[in-house]
Amino acid sequence: MKNFSENDYLNMKKNEHKIIGGTNHGKVVDEIMQRDFEKIKNFPYNSYDYIQKWQLERIGEIVDFAYENIPLYRKKYSAIGYKKGTIKTWEDYRKLPILYKDELIEGFPYDIVKNVNDFGLSTRSSGTSGKFVTLSLSIDAIYTDTMQGVRQFLLQNAQNYKPEDKILFIYTLPWWITSINGKYEQDFLPTTASVEEVVKKIKETKPKIISTYPTYLTKINSYGINLKELGVELVVIHSEQSTRQSRNLLEKGLNVKVLDEYSSEELTRIALECPYNVYHLEEDACYIEIVDPITKKTLNYGKQGIVVGTNLLNLSTPIIRYYQGDLAEIGESIACKCGNNCRVLKSIKGRYMDSVITDKGEIIPASAFMDMAYNWFCFLAIPIHGLRYQFIQRTKDVLELYLIKGKYEIDLEKITNSIYLLIPKTMKLSIIMVDNLPELGLKYKPVVSFVKDGK
């Protein structure tokens, strides 16, 4: 397909439901689980020597595939003299150049996939960088990710997660596969749903586990709801930074265990907080290292630096030594009571999100603005590839949106109207096109508010 445009991509996404709906994927996953799930379920309990050996072999396969089939990697790796089969040791792996989000944006569509039609299944991520990137997904990666999701809730709910149990996701969009042949069913509500709608859904479907944003869970907590009395045993929060102290308060208020998930669209699950409050890396989902922010050299255990990762699932748009951008440190595998032998992640920083406080005193979480920005593409068909944004609130009655133009023309009126679905019309909205986002002297965040406690 020549001269592939954003409109071509939008049209391809419209047909995505045909790809997903054309096959009973839940049944396919069920068949795979019968063959492979014991191995997937038990992977974190292998010795770390076994885990490392498996990872290196898998990374070698992924790197060779990317070098032979993906133009972006062919160019990057040819520049350092890479040859197929080079990855024999971890030192070989660490010689590979780091991948940055801008490279994925600039490489869209032709340079980041083997075939442009692979974008028939895809995702878009803005994450904490607030810069949109498009990734092609393989159905095999979705299948494995779905099975690792079952394992996640087994791990985080102390192995108490059965095929008949349900999960409620309060999130941006539902997962591709919402039932594994009638087992492990998922319900979904968007983050625009009211707490009353959520409580009604919980009473109707009786989920054992809820997965949502910390800011949305805080909103539920403010209503004084006892989730344990409604049958919920665990809430998993993700996508925003939270502290153990804040989760303790939520646990006390909601009368239910609250654990964290550290993940990204590019790298899938990175680390999960276990029932003993230790973050274990998901070593068969992605390989994580910590690099020095200046030299980009890999750091030893206990040294704080930047998270860099390789996605071990998806070959459609391979993500190899990707600069995630968050600050953290890695520790060695420990004798955790949960039995997990994967390395541990410590001191995760850089994902704090601000909330906007309106002139009416309403608190709107940053996740709502991130969802809305994602929906510029999903529901309003606004071509956002490469677009970068940042909301800044300096006073209660004014919200500023700074936009760095992406590859395509955008409809500012549609963007304006979507924002006024979140904020009251009494607030002034200023949309400012810029070449560079404002220098605020802090790590980039999609939403920054200087208004605190309604003042």
N, C-alpha and C positions, 0 to 999 in steps of 0.2 A: 504494500500500500504506500504510494508515494504522497508526499506533502501531507502527511498525517497531521491534523489540526486538533485543537481543543474540542471543536464541534464533533469531529469524528470520535473522539474519546467519549464525549457525552452521549452520543448515539450508541456507542458500544456498551456503556453502562446501563442504558435503558433496556438492553437485551440481556443483561446479566441474569435476570430472574429466569430466563429461558434456559440458561446454562445450568443454574442451580436446580430449577424446577424440572428439568428434563430427566433427571435421574433421582431415584430414592437414595440420596446420599447417606441418610441415617442408617439404612439397611446395609449399605456398603461398609460404613464404619463398624457396624455391629459384627459383620463377617470378619473384618480385619482384627477387631478386638478379640474375638474368639481365638485367633491365631497368635496375636502379638501382645495383648495387653499385660499379661503377667510380666513379660520382659520390661515393658514400659513402666509399669507400676513399681517394679522392684529396682529400677535403674539407680535411684539415689542411694540405695542401701548397699551397692557394690563397693568394693575397696576403691580408694581414690586412685590407686595405680591403674586399676582396670578402667575407671572413668577417663583418666588422662589418655590412655592408649586408644580407647574408642574415639575420643574427641580428635586426636591427631589424625587418625585414619579418615574420619569423616571430613575434617577440614581439608585434607589432601584431595579428596574427591571433589569437594566443592570448588576449590581453587582451580583445579585442572578443568573442570566444567566451565567455570567462568572465563578462564583464559582462552579456551577453544571456541566458546559460543557467544560471549557477551562483548561487544566492541569496546565498551568503556574499560573493561579489565584487560582485554587484549592490548590496548594502547598503554595502560598503566604498567602492566607487568612486562611487556616487551621493552619498555624504557629501562628496566633494571636487569634485563637479560634473563628473565624467567623462562624456564623450559618445563614442559609437562613432566610431572613426577618429582619435582624439586623438593616438595615438602616431605622431609624425612624426620626432622627434629623440630622442637619448638623454636630453636634459634632460626631455622629456615623460615618458619611462619612469621616471626617478628621482623624479618627483613622486608616483608611486604609493605608497600606504602599504605598509609591510613586513607580511608575513604571519608569524604565530607558530603554533607547534605547538598551543598551547591553543585557538586558533581552529578548527583542524581537528578537534580532539577535541570541542569544544562543538558544532560544526556537524554532526557525524555523527548521523543519516545524511542528512537531507533537504537541508541547506544546502550540502553540498560536492559534490553531483552533480546532473546534469540530471534523472535518473530513478533512484529507489532501486534498481531492478533492475540498474543498472549495476554494483552490488557483486557481480554474478555472477563477475566477475574482479576480484580485489583482493589487496592485500598489507597486512601489519601491520608497523609499524616501532616499535622501542623505541630502537635506536641508542644512542649515548652519553648521550642524555638520560634513558634508562630510563623513559620515559613512552610508553605505547602509543598509536599513532595509526593509523587505518584509512584506506586510500587505495583508491579504485576505479581500475582500469586498463583501458585500451582495448587491444583485440587489435592494432590498428595500432602502438601504442607498443611492445608486446612484439615485434612483427615487426622494427621498426626497431632496437630494443635488441639483438635477436639478431644482426642484421647488423653493428651497431657492435661487438658482441663479437668477431666474426671479425676486424674491423679492429684491435681492441685487441691481439689476439695476433700479428697481423702487425706492428704497430708495436713491440710490446715484444720480439718475438723476431727483430728485424732482418729482417722480411719473409719469414722462413723458417717458414711455416705453410701447409700444403697441405690440400686437401679430404679427403685420406685420413688426415690426422693426427688423433689423439685427445687429449682433455683430461680430466684427472681433477679433479673438484671435491670437496674435503673441506670440507663446509659445513653449513649448517642444513638446507636443503631443496634439491632439484634445481631447475634452471631449467625454465621452462615447456616449452621446445622443446629436446630433447636430441639432435636430429639434423636436419640440413637435407637432407632427402630422401636419407639415407644418407651424407651428407658432413659433415665437421666434427663428428664424433660426440663426445658427452660421457658420461663415466661419473661416478658419484656415490657417495660414502661420507659418512655423517654424522660429525660430530666426536666422537661417542661410540665410533667404531671404534678398535680397537687398532692400534698401529703394525704389528703382525704382519699384521693384515688389510689394511692399506694396502700393505705390501710385496707381499703375495700378489696384490692387485689390480693393482699396477704390473707385476709379472711376467707376469700373464695378459693385460693389455690393452695394455701398452707405450705409455703416454701420452707425447707429446712435451712437454706442459706440465701443471703441477699448479697449482691455485688453492686457497689455504687461508688460515687465520689465522696470524699470526706465532707465537703461542703454540703452535699445533699443529705448525708447522714446527720450532720449537725442540725439541719433544718427539721428532720424528723424528730430528733432528740428534743428540740424546743417545744414540741407538742406534748411532751410527757408521756410517750407511748412505751409500754412494756412489751418489747418484742418477744421475750421468752414466753409470755402468756399467750401470744399469738402463734406459738410453735416454732419460732425461729431459734436456731442454735448458734449461728455464726453469721457475722457480717464481714465481708472482705471489701476493703477500700483500696482505691488505686488512682493513678493519673495526677494526683496532687500530693504535695508533701504533707506529712502529718508526723507528730511526735508520739512516742509511747505514752507520754503524759496526757496528751489530748485524747488518745485512744482509750486510756484508762477512764477518763471522765465520761466518754461516750459509753463505755461498757457499764459503768455505774448507772448512768441515766437510762439506758435502754435495757439493762439487765440481760446482756448477751455478750459473748466474746466478739471482739473486733480486732481483726488482723489485717496487715498491710500486704499489698502486692506491688512490686516494682517491675514495671514493664514498659514497652514502647511498641509502636506499630512496626518499626524497622527490625527490632530484635526479639519480638514477642515477649514471653515471660522471662524476666532477668533474674529475679530473686523473690522468694516467698517467705513471709514471717511465719514461723512454725508456732504451735501452741505454747512453746517455751520462749517465745519472743526472740528467736534467733533467725536472721535472714540467711536462708540457704540458697545458693545459686542454682538455677535450673540448668544443669550442665549438659543435658541433651537437647535443650531448646536453643541455647546460644553459648558461645564461649566468651568469657569476659576477662579482660585484663585492665590494669590501671596504668596509665602513662603519665609521664611528666608533662605538665601543660606547656612548657617551653621547648624542651628537647624532643618530646614525643617518644622518649625511650620508656620501655616497660619497667615499672617499679616493682620492688619486692613487697612481700607481705607486710602489712602494717603501715605502708606509706600512702599518704593521701594524694590523689591525682584525678585525672579525667577517665571516666568510663569509656572504654573502647570495646566493641563487641562484634562477633560474627554469628549471624543467624544460621543455625544448623538444620533448619527445616526447608526453607524456601529456595528453590533453584531458579524460579522464573525471573525474579530480579534478585540475584545474589547480593547479600550484604556482608562484606568481608572487611574486618578491621575498621568498623564504622565508628566515627567520632560521635558518641552519644552526647557528650558535653556536660554531664553531671559530675559533681565532685563526690568521690567516695574512696574507700579503701577496702582491700580484700584481706581476709584472714584465712589461715589454713583450715582444713577440715578438722572439726572438733568432735569429741565424744558427747554429742547432744542426746538428751533423753528421748528425742523423737526417733533416733536411729539413723538420721540422714547423714551421709558421709561426704556430701558435696562441700565445696569451699563456702565460706561465709562472707557476706558483704556487710561493711560497717560504715557508719557516719555518712549516710546518703544525704547529700545536700543539693540545693539548687532547684528544687521543684516547688518551692513555695509560691502559691497563687494569691493575689489580692482579690478582694471583693469590692464591687462598686456599691456605695451607699447613696441612694437617690435623694432628691430634695424632699421626698415624702418619708424618708427614714427607712425605706426598704433596703435590705441587704441582698444584692444579686451576686452569687458566686461567680468567680472567674470561669468555672467550668461551663456555666450557662452561655457566656460569650464565646467560649471555644466551640461549644456545640453549634451555636448560631453561625459562627464563621464556617464551620464544616458544612452546615446546611446551605450556605451560599451556593455550594456546588451540588449537593445531594438533591435539594428540593427546588432551588431557584435557577438551576442550570447556569450559574454565573461561572465563566471560565477563570479559575483561580490559580492555574498552574504557575508556580514560581512567585505568586503574590506573597508579600510579607506585610504583616499588620501589627499594630500595637494600640491598645486602648489606654488612655491616660486620663485620670480624673484628678483635677487640681482643686476644684471646689464642688460643693454639693449640687449646684445647678448647671454644671457644664461637664460634658463628656467629650473628649477629643479622640478621634480615630485617625491615626497616621497610617498611610498606605504607601508602600513601595510597589510600583506597578510590576506585574509579572510579564509573561510573554504575550498576553492577549488583552484586548479592550474589555473593560468591565462596566457594569451598569450600576452607577452610584445611587440611582433612585431606588433600585431594588435593595441595595445594601442599607440605605437609610431607613426604608420601610421595615426591614427585618429588625433593625436595632430598636425601633420604636415599639416593637412587640415586647421588648424586654424592659425598656425604661419608659417612665411617664413622659407624655408630650410636653409637660411643663419644663423639662430639662432641655437645655440647648445642646444640640449635637453639631460638632464641627468636624468635617472630614477634610483632611489635609494630605495632599499628594506630596511626597518628599523623595529625595534621592537617598537619604539616610535617616534612620530612626533617631529620635532625640537621645542625646547623651545624658543619662541619668545617674551615672556613676555606680551602677549595679548590674548584676547579671541580667541578661535579657529576660523579660517576662511578657507574655501576651497582654496581660492586664495589670496596670499599675495604678493604685489609688493612694492619694496623699490625704484622703478624708478618713479619719478614724473615729469610731464610736459615734458616728452621726454628726460630728462637730464640723 
